Amino acid sequence: MGRNFELDPVDELAVAAVGEPGQRRFFLLAGHGAERATLACEKFHIQGLVARIQQLLETQGLGAAFDPTPSRKTPEVQSEDWTIGELGLGYHESRKLFVIVAREAVPEGEENDDAATARFWAGPERVRAFSRQAEQVLSGGRPVCTYCGLPMDPAGHPCPASNGSRPIF
């Protein structure tokens, strides 16, 4: 199984995507000092994390995650440490820090007890910047169909709403 990470607090937190839209691989990147973690994940992991960050920022009275300030360039991916199976976000009230918690994916039938874990601690400004940068990476994918909301490939799109139905929103 992979290596465990406890980065408290992170000085780097970003998302990277490698490949062409529709075939991209996504990575959650975190660092503290000389220690770096590169965790492979699915697009839905990042989408869910961004949505949860926005909810928690508002719930904690720290403002919404949106800020029109452009973020820095997406970092390069060298090699992955492990692949995320589960990803969550919490907020530690007394420390005023967010924590991203990841658990390594395990092959079906194997014990989850041996799975590696990662905890990345970050303040509100860091998670706000992460959310902006992640949204930029996510928006670099395939265009979305205005009728059904599904991603469209350059070669065509089998739209479920093309049977004359109304757009699905």
Secondary structure, DSSP 4 states (H G I P E B T S, - for coil): ----EEESS-SEEEEEEESSTTS-EEEEEEEETTEEEEEEE-HHHHHHHHHHHHHHHHHTTS--S---S--PPPPPP---SEEEEEEEEEEETTTTEEEEEEEE---TTS-GGG--EEEEEE-HHHHHHHHHHHHHHHHTSPPBPTTT--B-BTTB---TTTTSPPPP-
